[in-house]
Amino acid sequence: MFGFADGDDVKVKGDDGTDEGKKIGVVGDSLKIHQSNEATINVGQANTDLFDRLSVAEDSPLWSFSHRYNAGQSLYWDTSASNGGTSTINLDKVSAEIKNSTGSSDTIIYRTYRYYEYSKGRQQSFFFTVNPHGKVSGVTKEFGCFDDKNGAFFRIDGTTASFVIRSSTSGSPVETVVAQANFNKDKADGTTASGIDMGNWDKYNLFYIQFSWLGGNALEFGIFDDGARKIFHRFAFANVGAVAYTQSGHLPVNVQMTNTSVQGSQPQIDFSCVAIFNNGRQSNLGDVISVDTGANEVTINTTETVLASIRMKSTENRASIKPIGFDLLSPSGNSTLYYKVVIGGTFTGDSWTAIPESIAEGLDSYTTFTGGQIIQSGYVQAGGSRDIQEILSDLYLGRKIDGSSQPLSLVTRTISSNAKILFSGRFREYK
């Protein structure tokens, strides 16, 4: 009901979008209006991704890790310390206490083996819960998604906090550094509308970095405050550079500290949880590669034998390899077979051959194999077969901090006597 008298002319905007009024008839005191005008709803940036798409899809998790147990750390994380630094899980604090030694130029690096796959055309987000333990004169503290050539990360260098994008598109690493005073969304010093004041950067916070790579577009970083994403700074790369802003969106999680002067005590970063997401459905777009024994049956006995092993080529980086599955066939023999899938370990007297059209290489021969961690095992009956469609682990092959690659090996033996065996394995490459 509207406050109009019978016979009044009422004009409304037409369905055709013009401003020309149109009369609408009335019946008694009731005004009947029939219209199909469209409404415009403005959606803010907090509800869109970095491709300006409405964020209604649930993120797909790539990986998450919390330092709640001592077990599993060595499967996913590599530590390199130049002079006695340590990375130790503190179960009470649910954190890896990463401590550098005290000498000038001493460095410690705590990095994942895996380079987490960027799904092209999607937004990728890295979440970190970290206490940087403050600004320390003569110490550079860094954490984020980066290596020595490419990536994005927070840096606390002496008394200055900043954010860094590192790129090797010029042929050598070049850094774009934005100091906290120049953050373009929120200076996080208590002077801007949010009221956030990072102070000495000595508190526990949920930091984030998210980007849409494809060589361009945008990258932003900040923290979560009271359940809301608070942007500190956004880089816009559209129509800015002549080349991509980094070489790859595939990046590891990394924490690094370097002393620029002698310290009276060990500088420290507490690193608790990390989670990595792709916006929307995750697509397995990597190439699937196979390795096998061909038509040649391999004779094995009660001595453990590496039937097959792969690792990343030494010339490759910023990539990862996901084991998928394998087939084992025992054509002949009177003994049950035992097998185990092992990641890591050390070969001696080994030789490798590049796998065609692949970032991996396969084992040709070796003298001894020791160590490594079992991620799956089982048995094959004499004269039987085993079809493993999926290796039951979220482990990926990556690279150690020193540049060497983790091998993935299938180790077999018989329970007694001899047997013949055939093998075929599959893995997916993200590069």
Steps between C-alpha positions, in 0.01 A plus 500: 500500500630845408362842603349590162141597429291341229570645159851628584758452231804310618815496288782247532821436307431280203623144452690618195730706721374840392404777739173555320209451738231241446155504651391210710134437559351483846209300631332647805760597754735223388787584273606207287850533359650248260863558416816310405768757564841350584676578827874564524688362801847630570740239640812622677852361454469298818248280316695454178821322413797651319338418168199716602278191525240473772644277772219254551696180443662313785878508487676175414774414753839412352677427827498583868738429784495574871796440726296297750717187492866423461419231246483605135717810514786343306264373229392848400764745625871538436727703730835650406705684763843645433622483860286313749154650451205273581135440409332320790132434554371637829188293566370735770515800266392292194784662309833434338749713691742608230816636664806634327849482649661821625794563265508773239383367158350187660189386316222247555240393241186296573327410174256247356631253246190552291435793270125547528328486165341817371180417310501731200211744489431464873580699809740330739521579870770424757401533868767499773467526876827654615660691785805672346632580850547864418744731333859418597791721404744311279252224406295454183191283546296379202195275459263434213493309171839539334842357420828665403369591154127579516216556741323734742570540870494714813836638608598650835846649451635652819252777585315496166206278402427461131359274234709364214437357155804319361531427128766348275336590170804719425733201535594568863297571815357853526291617796212746518488610863212698653562629851215503751477879483416467129233228521222624273196347673579502871827617655425280805656755735183614677458811283257359244129429524538135602688594814734203451841563650759228440729676745830317528365203301533278806148356524338185368296575184338328207678649199395441141637541149276449200564547133372432151810424306479427124804727485297813580186626675529554878643396834396609848596430859382576850360333811168370626363719777188404696410250229531752215766530233693826539706596196829674571616544141395403150733480201338558160705366209263564209656720231806561718793281398631356175538152654324282757540620858656165601605190313240269654202476733632166632660590832610334826423611854815653646634654820847652502719698743839658439717688747674811374683545831594292804202429728493466878230231482344284231248689284177308459180459297209283618323343203181315588253414223488539126213443255500545123185534290390546142182696446236270356537144382853363477589357159765233446662653195847348527646259246478129586825308441560124518807293581519121475722195462375441147488137391799406713419296806715588801622220726493582871577305816500557874739794467325836475525637147406843368282404208450858381574854618433849366616845600485852358767592250774720641424763235137537609354714776174670597313177431370193683427134430199314638522116510169356376515121504665188365450140390698200619478164328667176607493282185683212663660388825384328816545776755286786620646843422535784748522857369532847649483849353781711646557874477850636553794275579856493372643319197864420437647406164179611331438613143186663359347562157271787404139395432392640160264802513523501878654702782602170663774245454496129573748275679718283274727326751634536853730334751324558831184671625441598863259711703184668383150488647233247410176657384327179386562126504329172417523148359447322169420128501723269303382504139260785583479873436430824680340808346558810711276770352606765748800523726345579836690814589489873433877502457647664193855482373683830525847628557715545809641838594845391379352436154496121507178318414306252710484154338186287509581131491314171481691243706416128472610163636361150528398331824701193391678370187478686168230660285457686174338842501374762256429861595322807359466830687326835438562850628366846426724800437416860589726749330 
